Amino acid sequence: MCAERICDLNNLEKPREKLKRIGGKNLTDVELLAIVLRSGGKNNSVIKLARSLLNKYDSLHGLMNVEIEELSTI
């Protein structure tokens, strides 16, 4: 996924639309996390935020093991 903002993606490549069209097993971890997060921050798109979290915690599995207190600071 090269576009950084959801609005920059064409409708066929937007994570939520891809999920409906081809199912969750066919989405990247970044796309799945972006769907769960729903929106990014003031200076980050949801895609950048998802990618950053996955890089920081190594994987979705790693992210699931982070304490909620730590996540709430991000």
PDB file of N, CA, C, O and CB in Angstrom:
ATOM      1  N   MET A   1       0.855  -1.163   0.000  1.00  0.00           N
ATOM      2  CA  MET A   1       0.000   0.000   0.000  1.00  0.00           C
ATOM      3  C   MET A   1       0.902   1.226   0.000  1.00  0.00           C
ATOM      4  O   MET A   1       1.636   1.444   0.964  1.00  0.00           O
ATOM      5  CB  MET A   1      -0.973  -0.002   1.222  1.00  0.00           C
ATOM      6  N   CYS A   2       0.865   2.033  -1.057  1.00  0.00           N
ATOM      7  CA  CYS A   2       1.778   3.160  -1.116  1.00  0.00           C
ATOM      8  C   CYS A   2       1.121   4.473  -0.706  1.00  0.00           C
ATOM      9  O   CYS A   2       1.826   5.377  -0.258  1.00  0.00           O
ATOM     10  CB  CYS A   2       2.336   3.286  -2.502  1.00  0.00           C
ATOM     11  N   ALA A   3      -0.159   4.615  -0.834  1.00  0.00           N
ATOM     12  CA  ALA A   3      -0.815   5.850  -0.396  1.00  0.00           C
ATOM     13  C   ALA A   3      -0.816   5.891   1.124  1.00  0.00           C
ATOM     14  O   ALA A   3      -0.977   4.860   1.778  1.00  0.00           O
ATOM     15  CB  ALA A   3      -2.270   5.950  -0.955  1.00  0.00           C
ATOM     16  N   GLU A   4      -0.640   7.060   1.675  1.00  0.00           N
ATOM     17  CA  GLU A   4      -0.571   7.186   3.130  1.00  0.00           C
ATOM     18  C   GLU A   4      -1.919   7.539   3.747  1.00  0.00           C
ATOM     19  O   GLU A   4      -2.139   7.293   4.933  1.00  0.00           O
ATOM     20  CB  GLU A   4       0.452   8.234   3.510  1.00  0.00           C
ATOM     21  N   ARG A   5      -2.810   8.104   2.966  1.00  0.00           N
ATOM     22  CA  ARG A   5      -4.110   8.474   3.511  1.00  0.00           C
ATOM     23  C   ARG A   5      -5.203   7.659   2.830  1.00  0.00           C
ATOM     24  O   ARG A   5      -5.130   7.376   1.634  1.00  0.00           O
ATOM     25  CB  ARG A   5      -4.370   9.988   3.337  1.00  0.00           C
ATOM     26  N   ILE A   6      -6.197   7.293   3.592  1.00  0.00           N
ATOM     27  CA  ILE A   6      -7.316   6.504   3.048  1.00  0.00           C
ATOM     28  C   ILE A   6      -7.949   7.231   1.871  1.00  0.00           C
ATOM     29  O   ILE A   6      -8.280   6.610   0.861  1.00  0.00           O
ATOM     30  CB  ILE A   6      -8.379   6.230   4.141  1.00  0.00           C
ATOM     31  N   CYS A   7      -8.120   8.550   1.997  1.00  0.00           N
ATOM     32  CA  CYS A   7      -8.778   9.301   0.921  1.00  0.00           C
ATOM     33  C   CYS A   7      -7.955   9.322  -0.365  1.00  0.00           C
ATOM     34  O   CYS A   7      -8.496   9.621  -1.430  1.00  0.00           O
ATOM     35  CB  CYS A   7      -9.048  10.726   1.373  1.00  0.00           C
ATOM     36  N   ASP A   8      -6.659   9.011  -0.292  1.00  0.00           N
ATOM     37  CA  ASP A   8      -5.810   8.953  -1.483  1.00  0.00           C
ATOM     38  C   ASP A   8      -5.948   7.627  -2.235  1.00  0.00           C
ATOM     39  O   ASP A   8      -5.517   7.511  -3.382  1.00  0.00           O
ATOM     40  CB  ASP A   8      -4.360   9.169  -1.093  1.00  0.00           C
ATOM     41  N   LEU A   9      -6.543   6.644  -1.592  1.00  0.00           N
ATOM     42  CA  LEU A   9      -6.710   5.332  -2.215  1.00  0.00           C
ATOM     43  C   LEU A   9      -7.956   5.307  -3.084  1.00  0.00           C
ATOM     44  O   LEU A   9      -8.938   5.986  -2.782  1.00  0.00           O
ATOM     45  CB  LEU A   9      -6.788   4.233  -1.148  1.00  0.00           C
ATOM     46  N   ASN A  10      -7.925   4.529  -4.165  1.00  0.00           N
ATOM     47  CA  ASN A  10      -9.159   4.364  -4.925  1.00  0.00           C
ATOM     48  C   ASN A  10     -10.080   3.447  -4.121  1.00  0.00           C
ATOM     49  O   ASN A  10      -9.629   2.739  -3.221  1.00  0.00           O
ATOM     50  CB  ASN A  10      -8.879   3.781  -6.363  1.00  0.00           C
ATOM     51  N   ASN A  11     -11.333   3.463  -4.442  1.00  0.00           N
ATOM     52  CA  ASN A  11     -12.331   2.728  -3.652  1.00  0.00           C
ATOM     53  C   ASN A  11     -12.043   1.232  -3.550  1.00  0.00           C
ATOM     54  O   ASN A  11     -12.394   0.607  -2.549  1.00  0.00           O
ATOM     55  CB  ASN A  11     -13.699   2.928  -4.251  1.00  0.00           C
ATOM     56  N   LEU A  12     -11.418   0.653  -4.557  1.00  0.00           N
ATOM     57  CA  LEU A  12     -11.118  -0.776  -4.513  1.00  0.00           C
ATOM     58  C   LEU A  12      -9.985  -1.105  -3.558  1.00  0.00           C
ATOM     59  O   LEU A  12      -9.843  -2.257  -3.146  1.00  0.00           O
ATOM     60  CB  LEU A  12     -10.773  -1.270  -5.891  1.00  0.00           C
ATOM     61  N   GLU A  13      -9.174  -0.113  -3.198  1.00  0.00           N
ATOM     62  CA  GLU A  13      -8.023  -0.346  -2.337  1.00  0.00           C
ATOM     63  C   GLU A  13      -8.223   0.121  -0.899  1.00  0.00           C
ATOM     64  O   GLU A  13      -7.362  -0.116  -0.052  1.00  0.00           O
ATOM     65  CB  GLU A  13      -6.832   0.334  -2.911  1.00  0.00           C
ATOM     66  N   LYS A  14      -9.331   0.774  -0.613  1.00  0.00           N
ATOM     67  CA  LYS A  14      -9.587   1.224   0.760  1.00  0.00           C
ATOM     68  C   LYS A  14      -9.811  -0.002   1.640  1.00  0.00           C
ATOM     69  O   LYS A  14     -10.555  -0.909   1.268  1.00  0.00           O
ATOM     70  CB  LYS A  14     -10.824   2.189   0.823  1.00  0.00           C
ATOM     71  N   PRO A  15      -9.166  -0.031   2.806  1.00  0.00           N
ATOM     72  CA  PRO A  15      -9.214  -1.238   3.642  1.00  0.00           C
ATOM     73  C   PRO A  15     -10.628  -1.758   3.944  1.00  0.00           C
ATOM     74  O   PRO A  15     -10.875  -2.959   3.829  1.00  0.00           O
ATOM     75  CB  PRO A  15      -8.518  -0.962   4.934  1.00  0.00           C
ATOM     76  N   ARG A  16     -11.530  -0.897   4.315  1.00  0.00           N
ATOM     77  CA  ARG A  16     -12.872  -1.353   4.668  1.00  0.00           C
ATOM     78  C   ARG A  16     -13.584  -1.958   3.457  1.00  0.00           C
ATOM     79  O   ARG A  16     -14.265  -2.976   3.575  1.00  0.00           O
ATOM     80  CB  ARG A  16     -13.697  -0.192   5.239  1.00  0.00           C
ATOM     81  N   GLU A  17     -13.422  -1.329   2.302  1.00  0.00           N
ATOM     82  CA  GLU A  17     -14.043  -1.839   1.081  1.00  0.00           C
ATOM     83  C   GLU A  17     -13.397  -3.154   0.649  1.00  0.00           C
ATOM     84  O   GLU A  17     -14.080  -4.065   0.182  1.00  0.00           O
ATOM     85  CB  GLU A  17     -13.938  -0.804  -0.046  1.00  0.00           C
ATOM     86  N   LYS A  18     -12.058  -3.245   0.811  1.00  0.00           N
ATOM     87  CA  LYS A  18     -11.373  -4.504   0.499  1.00  0.00           C
ATOM     88  C   LYS A  18     -11.850  -5.623   1.410  1.00  0.00           C
ATOM     89  O   LYS A  18     -12.038  -6.757   0.969  1.00  0.00           O
ATOM     90  CB  LYS A  18      -9.853  -4.338   0.625  1.00  0.00           C
ATOM     91  N   LEU A  19     -12.043  -5.302   2.673  1.00  0.00           N
ATOM     92  CA  LEU A  19     -12.527  -6.298   3.626  1.00  0.00           C
ATOM     93  C   LEU A  19     -13.863  -6.865   3.173  1.00  0.00           C
ATOM     94  O   LEU A  19     -14.073  -8.078   3.187  1.00  0.00           O
ATOM     95  CB  LEU A  19     -12.657  -5.688   5.026  1.00  0.00           C
ATOM     96  N   LYS A  20     -14.761  -5.978   2.774  1.00  0.00           N
ATOM     97  CA  LYS A  20     -16.081  -6.427   2.307  1.00  0.00           C
ATOM     98  C   LYS A  20     -15.970  -7.243   1.027  1.00  0.00           C
ATOM     99  O   LYS A  20     -16.690  -8.224   0.838  1.00  0.00           O
ATOM    100  CB  LYS A  20     -17.004  -5.224   2.077  1.00  0.00           C
ATOM    101  N   ARG A  21     -15.061  -6.830   0.151  1.00  0.00           N
ATOM    102  CA  ARG A  21     -14.958  -7.449  -1.166  1.00  0.00           C
ATOM    103  C   ARG A  21     -14.203  -8.774  -1.141  1.00  0.00           C
ATOM    104  O   ARG A  21     -14.642  -9.738  -1.769  1.00  0.00           O
ATOM    105  CB  ARG A  21     -14.280  -6.503  -2.120  1.00  0.00           C
ATOM    106  N   ILE A  22     -13.070  -8.845  -0.425  1.00  0.00           N
ATOM    107  CA  ILE A  22     -12.232 -10.048  -0.530  1.00  0.00           C
ATOM    108  C   ILE A  22     -11.977 -10.750   0.799  1.00  0.00           C
ATOM    109  O   ILE A  22     -11.336 -11.801   0.822  1.00  0.00           O
ATOM    110  CB  ILE A  22     -10.918  -9.687  -1.145  1.00  0.00           C
ATOM    111  N   GLY A  23     -12.465 -10.191   1.905  1.00  0.00           N
ATOM    112  CA  GLY A  23     -12.336 -10.854   3.199  1.00  0.00           C
ATOM    113  C   GLY A  23     -11.052 -10.509   3.930  1.00  0.00           C
ATOM    114  O   GLY A  23     -10.046 -10.146   3.321  1.00  0.00           O
ATOM    115  N   GLY A  24     -11.109 -10.631   5.241  1.00  0.00           N
ATOM    116  CA  GLY A  24     -10.009 -10.250   6.109  1.00  0.00           C
ATOM    117  C   GLY A  24      -8.736 -11.052   5.924  1.00  0.00           C
ATOM    118  O   GLY A  24      -7.645 -10.535   6.166  1.00  0.00           O
ATOM    119  N   LYS A  25      -8.848 -12.298   5.501  1.00  0.00           N
ATOM    120  CA  LYS A  25      -7.645 -13.125   5.309  1.00  0.00           C
ATOM    121  C   LYS A  25      -6.756 -12.592   4.199  1.00  0.00           C
ATOM    122  O   LYS A  25      -5.581 -12.949   4.109  1.00  0.00           O
ATOM    123  CB  LYS A  25      -8.035 -14.561   4.998  1.00  0.00           C
ATOM    124  N   ASN A  26      -7.314 -11.742   3.361  1.00  0.00           N
ATOM    125  CA  ASN A  26      -6.570 -11.219   2.215  1.00  0.00           C
ATOM    126  C   ASN A  26      -6.058  -9.799   2.428  1.00  0.00           C
ATOM    127  O   ASN A  26      -5.502  -9.205   1.504  1.00  0.00           O
ATOM    128  CB  ASN A  26      -7.437 -11.254   0.991  1.00  0.00           C
ATOM    129  N   LEU A  27      -6.230  -9.250   3.613  1.00  0.00           N
ATOM    130  CA  LEU A  27      -5.743  -7.914   3.924  1.00  0.00           C
ATOM    131  C   LEU A  27      -4.418  -7.994   4.666  1.00  0.00           C
ATOM    132  O   LEU A  27      -4.123  -8.981   5.339  1.00  0.00           O
ATOM    133  CB  LEU A  27      -6.775  -7.141   4.754  1.00  0.00           C
ATOM    134  N   THR A  28      -3.632  -6.941   4.532  1.00  0.00           N
ATOM    135  CA  THR A  28      -2.378  -6.881   5.280  1.00  0.00           C
ATOM    136  C   THR A  28      -2.693  -6.539   6.734  1.00  0.00           C
ATOM    137  O   THR A  28      -3.790  -6.084   7.057  1.00  0.00           O
ATOM    138  CB  THR A  28      -1.396  -5.832   4.657  1.00  0.00           C
ATOM    139  N   ASP A  29      -1.716  -6.765   7.597  1.00  0.00           N
ATOM    140  CA  ASP A  29      -1.890  -6.391   8.995  1.00  0.00           C
ATOM    141  C   ASP A  29      -2.116  -4.883   9.137  1.00  0.00           C
ATOM    142  O   ASP A  29      -2.893  -4.447   9.987  1.00  0.00           O
ATOM    143  CB  ASP A  29      -0.669  -6.824   9.815  1.00  0.00           C
ATOM    144  N   VAL A  30      -1.441  -4.094   8.309  1.00  0.00           N
ATOM    145  CA  VAL A  30      -1.632  -2.637   8.342  1.00  0.00           C
ATOM    146  C   VAL A  30      -3.076  -2.298   8.007  1.00  0.00           C
ATOM    147  O   VAL A  30      -3.690  -1.471   8.681  1.00  0.00           O
ATOM    148  CB  VAL A  30      -0.667  -1.928   7.354  1.00  0.00           C
ATOM    149  N   GLU A  31      -3.619  -2.920   6.983  1.00  0.00           N
ATOM    150  CA  GLU A  31      -5.003  -2.658   6.586  1.00  0.00           C
ATOM    151  C   GLU A  31      -5.981  -3.074   7.680  1.00  0.00           C
ATOM    152  O   GLU A  31      -6.920  -2.339   7.984  1.00  0.00           O
ATOM    153  CB  GLU A  31      -5.331  -3.392   5.284  1.00  0.00           C
ATOM    154  N   LEU A  32      -5.769  -4.242   8.270  1.00  0.00           N
ATOM    155  CA  LEU A  32      -6.662  -4.709   9.338  1.00  0.00           C
ATOM    156  C   LEU A  32      -6.621  -3.781  10.544  1.00  0.00           C
ATOM    157  O   LEU A  32      -7.661  -3.437  11.106  1.00  0.00           O
ATOM    158  CB  LEU A  32      -6.286  -6.129   9.765  1.00  0.00           C
ATOM    159  N   LEU A  33      -5.420  -3.376  10.939  1.00  0.00           N
ATOM    160  CA  LEU A  33      -5.292  -2.480  12.081  1.00  0.00           C
ATOM    161  C   LEU A  33      -5.886  -1.108  11.768  1.00  0.00           C
ATOM    162  O   LEU A  33      -6.505  -0.493  12.636  1.00  0.00           O
ATOM    163  CB  LEU A  33      -3.820  -2.340  12.486  1.00  0.00           C
ATOM    164  N   ALA A  34      -5.711  -0.630  10.563  1.00  0.00           N
ATOM    165  CA  ALA A  34      -6.294   0.655  10.169  1.00  0.00           C
ATOM    166  C   ALA A  34      -7.817   0.618  10.284  1.00  0.00           C
ATOM    167  O   ALA A  34      -8.431   1.611  10.675  1.00  0.00           O
ATOM    168  CB  ALA A  34      -5.881   1.015   8.731  1.00  0.00           C
ATOM    169  N   ILE A  35      -8.419  -0.495   9.954  1.00  0.00           N
ATOM    170  CA  ILE A  35      -9.874  -0.636  10.083  1.00  0.00           C
ATOM    171  C   ILE A  35     -10.285  -0.553  11.548  1.00  0.00           C
ATOM    172  O   ILE A  35     -11.261   0.116  11.890  1.00  0.00           O
ATOM    173  CB  ILE A  35     -10.352  -1.973   9.468  1.00  0.00           C
ATOM    174  N   VAL A  36      -9.545  -1.226  12.401  1.00  0.00           N
ATOM    175  CA  VAL A  36      -9.860  -1.223  13.829  1.00  0.00           C
ATOM    176  C   VAL A  36      -9.668   0.174  14.424  1.00  0.00           C
ATOM    177  O   VAL A  36     -10.489   0.634  15.218  1.00  0.00           O
ATOM    178  CB  VAL A  36      -8.980  -2.246  14.574  1.00  0.00           C
ATOM    179  N   LEU A  37      -8.590   0.839  14.038  1.00  0.00           N
ATOM    180  CA  LEU A  37      -8.292   2.163  14.588  1.00  0.00           C
ATOM    181  C   LEU A  37      -9.273   3.229  14.097  1.00  0.00           C
ATOM    182  O   LEU A  37      -9.576   4.176  14.824  1.00  0.00           O
ATOM    183  CB  LEU A  37      -6.872   2.568  14.225  1.00  0.00           C
ATOM    184  N   ARG A  38      -9.761   3.080  12.888  1.00  0.00           N
ATOM    185  CA  ARG A  38     -10.733   3.981  12.260  1.00  0.00           C
ATOM    186  C   ARG A  38     -10.177   5.326  11.827  1.00  0.00           C
ATOM    187  O   ARG A  38     -10.536   5.803  10.750  1.00  0.00           O
ATOM    188  CB  ARG A  38     -11.851   4.215  13.191  1.00  0.00           C
ATOM    189  N   SER A  39      -9.326   5.953  12.606  1.00  0.00           N
ATOM    190  CA  SER A  39      -8.768   7.240  12.198  1.00  0.00           C
ATOM    191  C   SER A  39      -7.387   7.421  12.791  1.00  0.00           C
ATOM    192  O   SER A  39      -7.022   6.789  13.782  1.00  0.00           O
ATOM    193  CB  SER A  39      -9.686   8.395  12.623  1.00  0.00           C
ATOM    194  N   GLY A  40      -6.638   8.290  12.164  1.00  0.00           N
ATOM    195  CA  GLY A  40      -5.295   8.581  12.640  1.00  0.00           C
ATOM    196  C   GLY A  40      -5.315   9.718  13.635  1.00  0.00           C
ATOM    197  O   GLY A  40      -6.357  10.076  14.184  1.00  0.00           O
ATOM    198  N   GLY A  41      -4.154  10.271  13.853  1.00  0.00           N
ATOM    199  CA  GLY A  41      -4.028  11.384  14.772  1.00  0.00           C
ATOM    200  C   GLY A  41      -3.950  12.699  14.030  1.00  0.00           C
ATOM    201  O   GLY A  41      -4.143  12.766  12.816  1.00  0.00           O
ATOM    202  N   LYS A  42      -3.667  13.730  14.777  1.00  0.00           N
ATOM    203  CA  LYS A  42      -3.586  15.068  14.207  1.00  0.00           C
ATOM    204  C   LYS A  42      -2.543  15.143  13.091  1.00  0.00           C
ATOM    205  O   LYS A  42      -2.777  15.782  12.065  1.00  0.00           O
ATOM    206  CB  LYS A  42      -3.259  16.081  15.296  1.00  0.00           C
ATOM    207  N   ASN A  43      -1.414  14.505  13.284  1.00  0.00           N
ATOM    208  CA  ASN A  43      -0.327  14.567  12.307  1.00  0.00           C
ATOM    209  C   ASN A  43      -0.065  13.250  11.607  1.00  0.00           C
ATOM    210  O   ASN A  43       0.891  13.149  10.838  1.00  0.00           O
ATOM    211  CB  ASN A  43       0.924  15.020  12.973  1.00  0.00           C
ATOM    212  N   ASN A  44      -0.877  12.245  11.847  1.00  0.00           N
ATOM    213  CA  ASN A  44      -0.677  10.925  11.262  1.00  0.00           C
ATOM    214  C   ASN A  44      -1.952  10.398  10.643  1.00  0.00           C
ATOM    215  O   ASN A  44      -3.027  10.491  11.236  1.00  0.00           O
ATOM    216  CB  ASN A  44      -0.171   9.952  12.307  1.00  0.00           C
ATOM    217  N   SER A  45      -1.831   9.843   9.445  1.00  0.00           N
ATOM    218  CA  SER A  45      -2.977   9.150   8.871  1.00  0.00           C
ATOM    219  C   SER A  45      -3.155   7.828   9.618  1.00  0.00           C
ATOM    220  O   SER A  45      -2.239   7.376  10.305  1.00  0.00           O
ATOM    221  CB  SER A  45      -2.787   8.912   7.332  1.00  0.00           C
ATOM    222  N   VAL A  46      -4.290   7.230   9.491  1.00  0.00           N
ATOM    223  CA  VAL A  46      -4.540   5.951  10.147  1.00  0.00           C
ATOM    224  C   VAL A  46      -3.596   4.879   9.603  1.00  0.00           C
ATOM    225  O   VAL A  46      -3.202   3.973  10.337  1.00  0.00           O
ATOM    226  CB  VAL A  46      -6.008   5.522   9.954  1.00  0.00           C
ATOM    227  N   ILE A  47      -3.236   4.973   8.345  1.00  0.00           N
ATOM    228  CA  ILE A  47      -2.308   4.006   7.758  1.00  0.00           C
ATOM    229  C   ILE A  47      -0.919   4.174   8.366  1.00  0.00           C
ATOM    230  O   ILE A  47      -0.270   3.190   8.719  1.00  0.00           O
ATOM    231  CB  ILE A  47      -2.247   4.169   6.223  1.00  0.00           C
ATOM    232  N   LYS A  48      -0.467   5.413   8.487  1.00  0.00           N
ATOM    233  CA  LYS A  48       0.840   5.652   9.120  1.00  0.00           C
ATOM    234  C   LYS A  48       0.836   5.194  10.570  1.00  0.00           C
ATOM    235  O   LYS A  48       1.801   4.587  11.034  1.00  0.00           O
ATOM    236  CB  LYS A  48       1.212   7.141   9.043  1.00  0.00           C
ATOM    237  N   LEU A  49      -0.250   5.482  11.291  1.00  0.00           N
ATOM    238  CA  LEU A  49      -0.357   5.074  12.681  1.00  0.00           C
ATOM    239  C   LEU A  49      -0.320   3.555  12.800  1.00  0.00           C
ATOM    240  O   LEU A  49       0.399   3.020  13.644  1.00  0.00           O
ATOM    241  CB  LEU A  49      -1.640   5.625  13.304  1.00  0.00           C
ATOM    242  N   ALA A  50      -1.084   2.857  11.968  1.00  0.00           N
ATOM    243  CA  ALA A  50      -1.101   1.393  11.993  1.00  0.00           C
ATOM    244  C   ALA A  50       0.289   0.830  11.691  1.00  0.00           C
ATOM    245  O   ALA A  50       0.760  -0.076  12.378  1.00  0.00           O
ATOM    246  CB  ALA A  50      -2.128   0.849  10.979  1.00  0.00           C
ATOM    247  N   ARG A  51       0.935   1.366  10.668  1.00  0.00           N
ATOM    248  CA  ARG A  51       2.277   0.900  10.305  1.00  0.00           C
ATOM    249  C   ARG A  51       3.265   1.156  11.445  1.00  0.00           C
ATOM    250  O   ARG A  51       4.098   0.303  11.752  1.00  0.00           O
ATOM    251  CB  ARG A  51       2.762   1.597   9.013  1.00  0.00           C
ATOM    252  N   SER A  52       3.170   2.317  12.061  1.00  0.00           N
ATOM    253  CA  SER A  52       4.058   2.670  13.173  1.00  0.00           C
ATOM    254  C   SER A  52       3.874   1.725  14.363  1.00  0.00           C
ATOM    255  O   SER A  52       4.853   1.269  14.954  1.00  0.00           O
ATOM    256  CB  SER A  52       3.806   4.116  13.612  1.00  0.00           C
ATOM    257  N   LEU A  53       2.631   1.436  14.709  1.00  0.00           N
ATOM    258  CA  LEU A  53       2.355   0.521  15.824  1.00  0.00           C
ATOM    259  C   LEU A  53       2.875  -0.881  15.533  1.00  0.00           C
ATOM    260  O   LEU A  53       3.464  -1.527  16.400  1.00  0.00           O
ATOM    261  CB  LEU A  53       0.851   0.467  16.111  1.00  0.00           C
ATOM    262  N   LEU A  54       2.655  -1.339  14.322  1.00  0.00           N
ATOM    263  CA  LEU A  54       3.133  -2.681  13.965  1.00  0.00           C
ATOM    264  C   LEU A  54       4.656  -2.743  13.960  1.00  0.00           C
ATOM    265  O   LEU A  54       5.238  -3.753  14.356  1.00  0.00           O
ATOM    266  CB  LEU A  54       2.591  -3.094  12.592  1.00  0.00           C
ATOM    267  N   ASN A  55       5.298  -1.678  13.518  1.00  0.00           N
ATOM    268  CA  ASN A  55       6.764  -1.648  13.556  1.00  0.00           C
ATOM    269  C   ASN A  55       7.268  -1.618  14.992  1.00  0.00           C
ATOM    270  O   ASN A  55       8.221  -2.319  15.332  1.00  0.00           O
ATOM    271  CB  ASN A  55       7.300  -0.431  12.784  1.00  0.00           C
ATOM    272  N   LYS A  56       6.637  -0.813  15.831  1.00  0.00           N
ATOM    273  CA  LYS A  56       7.072  -0.680  17.222  1.00  0.00           C
ATOM    274  C   LYS A  56       6.919  -1.983  17.999  1.00  0.00           C
ATOM    275  O   LYS A  56       7.791  -2.343  18.789  1.00  0.00           O
ATOM    276  CB  LYS A  56       6.286   0.422  17.912  1.00  0.00           C
ATOM    277  N   TYR A  57       5.808  -2.693  17.774  1.00  0.00           N
ATOM    278  CA  TYR A  57       5.522  -3.903  18.543  1.00  0.00           C
ATOM    279  C   TYR A  57       5.732  -5.182  17.740  1.00  0.00           C
ATOM    280  O   TYR A  57       5.353  -6.262  18.194  1.00  0.00           O
ATOM    281  CB  TYR A  57       4.107  -3.860  19.053  1.00  0.00           C
ATOM    282  N   ASP A  58       6.317  -5.078  16.580  1.00  0.00           N
ATOM    283  CA  ASP A  58       6.743  -6.187  15.718  1.00  0.00           C
ATOM    284  C   ASP A  58       5.635  -6.920  14.969  1.00  0.00           C
ATOM    285  O   ASP A  58       5.906  -7.514  13.925  1.00  0.00           O
ATOM    286  CB  ASP A  58       7.469  -7.162  16.532  1.00  0.00           C
ATOM    287  N   SER A  59       4.409  -6.902  15.457  1.00  0.00           N
ATOM    288  CA  SER A  59       3.334  -7.643  14.788  1.00  0.00           C
ATOM    289  C   SER A  59       2.007  -7.359  15.494  1.00  0.00           C
ATOM    290  O   SER A  59       1.970  -6.706  16.537  1.00  0.00           O
ATOM    291  CB  SER A  59       3.634  -9.176  14.777  1.00  0.00           C
ATOM    292  N   LEU A  60       0.923  -7.861  14.906  1.00  0.00           N
ATOM    293  CA  LEU A  60      -0.375  -7.770  15.583  1.00  0.00           C
ATOM    294  C   LEU A  60      -0.326  -8.526  16.904  1.00  0.00           C
ATOM    295  O   LEU A  60      -0.882  -8.077  17.906  1.00  0.00           O
ATOM    296  CB  LEU A  60      -1.507  -8.326  14.685  1.00  0.00           C
ATOM    297  N   HIS A  61       0.336  -9.664  16.898  1.00  0.00           N
ATOM    298  CA  HIS A  61       0.456 -10.452  18.121  1.00  0.00           C
ATOM    299  C   HIS A  61       1.193  -9.658  19.198  1.00  0.00           C
ATOM    300  O   HIS A  61       0.773  -9.638  20.355  1.00  0.00           O
ATOM    301  CB  HIS A  61       1.187 -11.779  17.839  1.00  0.00           C
ATOM    302  N   GLY A  62       2.276  -9.013  18.823  1.00  0.00           N
ATOM    303  CA  GLY A  62       3.017  -8.188  19.773  1.00  0.00           C
ATOM    304  C   GLY A  62       2.181  -7.040  20.297  1.00  0.00           C
ATOM    305  O   GLY A  62       2.244  -6.707  21.481  1.00  0.00           O
ATOM    306  N   LEU A  63       1.406  -6.440  19.430  1.00  0.00           N
ATOM    307  CA  LEU A  63       0.540  -5.327  19.812  1.00  0.00           C
ATOM    308  C   LEU A  63      -0.539  -5.772  20.798  1.00  0.00           C
ATOM    309  O   LEU A  63      -0.920  -5.013  21.690  1.00  0.00           O
ATOM    310  CB  LEU A  63      -0.106  -4.710  18.572  1.00  0.00           C
ATOM    311  N   MET A  64      -1.024  -6.984  20.640  1.00  0.00           N
ATOM    312  CA  MET A  64      -2.062  -7.502  21.535  1.00  0.00           C
ATOM    313  C   MET A  64      -1.553  -7.686  22.954  1.00  0.00           C
ATOM    314  O   MET A  64      -2.350  -7.744  23.890  1.00  0.00           O
ATOM    315  CB  MET A  64      -2.594  -8.821  21.011  1.00  0.00           C
ATOM    316  N   ASN A  65      -0.249  -7.778  23.132  1.00  0.00           N
ATOM    317  CA  ASN A  65       0.330  -8.006  24.454  1.00  0.00           C
ATOM    318  C   ASN A  65       0.755  -6.723  25.165  1.00  0.00           C
ATOM    319  O   ASN A  65       1.326  -6.778  26.254  1.00  0.00           O
ATOM    320  CB  ASN A  65       1.514  -8.917  24.330  1.00  0.00           C
ATOM    321  N   VAL A  66       0.482  -5.582  24.562  1.00  0.00           N
ATOM    322  CA  VAL A  66       0.860  -4.301  25.156  1.00  0.00           C
ATOM    323  C   VAL A  66      -0.220  -3.879  26.159  1.00  0.00           C
ATOM    324  O   VAL A  66      -1.415  -4.022  25.904  1.00  0.00           O
ATOM    325  CB  VAL A  66       1.055  -3.207  24.053  1.00  0.00           C
ATOM    326  N   GLU A  67       0.222  -3.364  27.287  1.00  0.00           N
ATOM    327  CA  GLU A  67      -0.724  -2.887  28.304  1.00  0.00           C
ATOM    328  C   GLU A  67      -1.512  -1.687  27.778  1.00  0.00           C
ATOM    329  O   GLU A  67      -0.975  -0.852  27.051  1.00  0.00           O
ATOM    330  CB  GLU A  67       0.023  -2.508  29.609  1.00  0.00           C
ATOM    331  N   ILE A  68      -2.766  -1.612  28.147  1.00  0.00           N
ATOM    332  CA  ILE A  68      -3.644  -0.542  27.686  1.00  0.00           C
ATOM    333  C   ILE A  68      -3.117   0.833  28.091  1.00  0.00           C
ATOM    334  O   ILE A  68      -3.314   1.808  27.367  1.00  0.00           O
ATOM    335  CB  ILE A  68      -5.050  -0.743  28.236  1.00  0.00           C
ATOM    336  N   GLU A  69      -2.455   0.918  29.232  1.00  0.00           N
ATOM    337  CA  GLU A  69      -1.895   2.191  29.681  1.00  0.00           C
ATOM    338  C   GLU A  69      -0.851   2.710  28.685  1.00  0.00           C
ATOM    339  O   GLU A  69      -0.799   3.903  28.387  1.00  0.00           O
ATOM    340  CB  GLU A  69      -1.268   2.036  31.080  1.00  0.00           C
ATOM    341  N   GLU A  70      -0.033   1.804  28.185  1.00  0.00           N
ATOM    342  CA  GLU A  70       0.981   2.198  27.200  1.00  0.00           C
ATOM    343  C   GLU A  70       0.337   2.625  25.882  1.00  0.00           C
ATOM    344  O   GLU A  70       0.732   3.625  25.283  1.00  0.00           O
ATOM    345  CB  GLU A  70       1.962   1.043  26.953  1.00  0.00           C
ATOM    346  N   LEU A  71      -0.656   1.857  25.440  1.00  0.00           N
ATOM    347  CA  LEU A  71      -1.331   2.208  24.196  1.00  0.00           C
ATOM    348  C   LEU A  71      -2.057   3.556  24.295  1.00  0.00           C
ATOM    349  O   LEU A  71      -2.109   4.310  23.323  1.00  0.00           O
ATOM    350  CB  LEU A  71      -2.320   1.113  23.819  1.00  0.00           C
ATOM    351  N   SER A  72      -2.595   3.842  25.430  1.00  0.00           N
ATOM    352  CA  SER A  72      -3.361   5.088  25.560  1.00  0.00           C
ATOM    353  C   SER A  72      -2.474   6.320  25.518  1.00  0.00           C
ATOM    354  O   SER A  72      -2.979   7.433  25.375  1.00  0.00           O
ATOM    355  CB  SER A  72      -4.152   5.082  26.849  1.00  0.00           C
ATOM    356  N   THR A  73      -1.159   6.146  25.640  1.00  0.00           N
ATOM    357  CA  THR A  73      -0.247   7.297  25.549  1.00  0.00           C
ATOM    358  C   THR A  73       0.106   7.639  24.108  1.00  0.00           C
ATOM    359  O   THR A  73       0.673   8.697  23.836  1.00  0.00           O
ATOM    360  CB  THR A  73       1.027   7.019  26.331  1.00  0.00           C
ATOM    361  N   ILE A  74      -0.228   6.746  23.194  1.00  0.00           N
ATOM    362  CA  ILE A  74       0.131   6.949  21.781  1.00  0.00           C
ATOM    363  C   ILE A  74      -0.907   7.819  21.102  1.00  0.00           C
ATOM    364  O   ILE A  74      -0.787   8.106  19.911  1.00  0.00           O
ATOM    365  CB  ILE A  74       0.260   5.598  21.042  1.00  0.00           C
TER     366      ILE A  74
END
